[in-house]
Amino acid sequence: MEHLKENGDEGNESLSFNSLPPKLRASLTELQKRLTAELLPMINENHLTLQYLMQLPYDDRLEYCEGMIGEEIKLVTAREELKKMFGSGGSRGKEDAEKKADK
């Protein structure tokens, strides 16, 4: 913010990368490189999974998708159970806690 005040850009809602101080630009560039290096394998993995699925015969593809759906159902069920146990912080969590207290 001090850099903006010094350069008279305090009220400006947009910044250009080149108007940032060199140290901050270097930090942002390094962060971008690190994120790219960390995320690229995950992006490639998603593309490979899709390619793998497209190459499978229909029956195998269906079986694979059923497995993915089954895993997702388990995750959703576990999430709901945790909400019931610990409350979600919302009104439903309070209602569940009140029902338990009444029993």
C-alpha contacts under 8 A as a table, 3 or more apart, distances in Angstrom:
res1	aa1	res2	aa2	distance
1	M	4	L	5.11
1	M	5	K	6.31
1	M	10	E	7.43
2	E	5	K	5.03
2	E	6	E	6.09
3	H	6	E	5.18
3	H	7	N	6.27
3	H	20	L	7.87
3	H	21	P	7.53
4	L	7	N	5.19
4	L	8	G	5.93
4	L	9	D	4.87
4	L	10	E	5.01
5	K	8	G	5.12
5	K	9	D	6.18
5	K	10	E	5.25
6	E	9	D	7.82
7	N	10	E	7.86
8	G	11	G	7.87
9	D	12	N	5.21
12	N	15	L	7.45
15	L	19	S	6.83
15	L	20	L	7.80
16	S	19	S	5.37
16	S	20	L	7.12
17	F	20	L	5.63
17	F	25	R	6.94
18	N	21	P	7.90
18	N	25	R	7.66
20	L	24	L	6.42
20	L	25	R	6.13
21	P	24	L	5.41
21	P	25	R	6.25
22	P	25	R	5.01
22	P	26	A	6.10
23	K	26	A	5.17
23	K	27	S	6.29
24	L	27	S	5.00
24	L	28	L	6.15
25	R	28	L	5.14
25	R	29	T	6.06
26	A	29	T	5.08
26	A	30	E	6.10
27	S	30	E	5.13
27	S	31	L	6.12
28	L	31	L	4.98
28	L	32	Q	6.10
29	T	32	Q	5.09
29	T	33	K	6.25
30	E	33	K	5.11
30	E	34	R	6.17
31	L	34	R	5.10
31	L	35	L	6.08
32	Q	35	L	5.18
32	Q	36	T	6.04
33	K	36	T	5.15
33	K	37	A	6.14
34	R	37	A	5.10
34	R	38	E	6.16
35	L	38	E	5.06
35	L	39	L	5.83
36	T	39	L	5.22
36	T	40	L	5.61
37	A	40	L	5.64
37	A	41	P	7.48
38	E	41	P	6.62
38	E	42	M	7.69
39	L	42	M	5.31
39	L	43	I	6.30
40	L	43	I	5.06
40	L	44	N	6.08
41	P	44	N	5.07
41	P	45	E	6.00
42	M	45	E	4.97
42	M	46	N	6.34
43	I	46	N	5.24
43	I	47	H	6.48
44	N	47	H	5.08
44	N	48	L	6.13
45	E	48	L	5.03
45	E	49	T	6.10
46	N	49	T	5.13
46	N	50	L	6.29
47	H	50	L	5.16
47	H	51	Q	6.18
48	L	51	Q	4.98
48	L	52	Y	5.97
49	T	52	Y	4.98
49	T	53	L	6.14
50	L	53	L	5.08
50	L	54	M	6.24
51	Q	54	M	5.15
51	Q	55	Q	6.38
52	Y	55	Q	5.26
52	Y	56	L	6.48
53	L	56	L	5.29
53	L	61	R	5.97
54	M	61	R	7.73
56	L	60	D	5.99
56	L	61	R	5.65
57	P	60	D	5.44
57	P	61	R	6.14
58	Y	61	R	5.03
58	Y	62	L	6.10
59	D	62	L	5.11
59	D	63	E	6.23
60	D	63	E	5.02
60	D	64	Y	6.12
61	R	64	Y	5.06
61	R	65	C	6.19
62	L	65	C	5.14
62	L	66	E	6.11
63	E	66	E	5.06
63	E	67	G	6.27
64	Y	67	G	5.14
64	Y	68	M	6.38
65	C	68	M	4.99
65	C	69	I	6.15
66	E	69	I	5.08
66	E	70	G	6.06
67	G	70	G	4.99
67	G	71	E	6.22
68	M	71	E	5.15
68	M	72	E	6.24
69	I	72	E	5.00
69	I	73	I	6.14
70	G	73	I	5.08
70	G	74	K	6.33
71	E	74	K	5.08
71	E	75	L	6.34
72	E	75	L	5.04
72	E	76	V	6.19
73	I	76	V	5.15
73	I	77	T	6.02
74	K	77	T	5.09
74	K	78	A	6.06
75	L	78	A	5.11
75	L	79	R	6.09
76	V	79	R	5.02
76	V	80	E	6.19
77	T	80	E	5.13
77	T	81	E	6.19
78	A	81	E	5.03
78	A	82	L	6.16
79	R	82	L	5.14
79	R	83	K	6.23
80	E	83	K	5.02
80	E	84	K	6.22
81	E	84	K	5.02
81	E	85	M	6.16
82	L	85	M	4.97
82	L	86	F	5.90
82	L	87	G	7.45
83	K	86	F	5.32
83	K	87	G	4.67
83	K	88	S	5.13
83	K	93	G	6.94
84	K	87	G	5.38
84	K	88	S	7.56
84	K	93	G	6.71
84	K	96	D	6.59
86	F	93	G	7.69
87	G	90	G	7.53
87	G	92	R	7.60
87	G	93	G	4.07
87	G	94	K	6.80
87	G	96	D	7.40
87	G	97	A	7.27
88	S	91	S	7.99
88	S	92	R	7.12
88	S	93	G	4.94
89	G	92	R	7.89
89	G	93	G	5.77
89	G	94	K	7.28
90	G	93	G	5.47
90	G	94	K	6.70
91	S	94	K	5.11
91	S	95	E	6.23
92	R	95	E	4.96
92	R	96	D	6.17
93	G	96	D	5.19
93	G	97	A	6.22
94	K	97	A	5.05
94	K	98	E	6.14
95	E	98	E	5.05
95	E	99	K	6.20
96	D	99	K	5.09
96	D	100	K	6.27
97	A	100	K	5.14
97	A	101	A	6.18
98	E	101	A	4.97
98	E	102	D	6.20
99	K	102	D	5.15
99	K	103	K	6.55
100	K	103	K	5.36
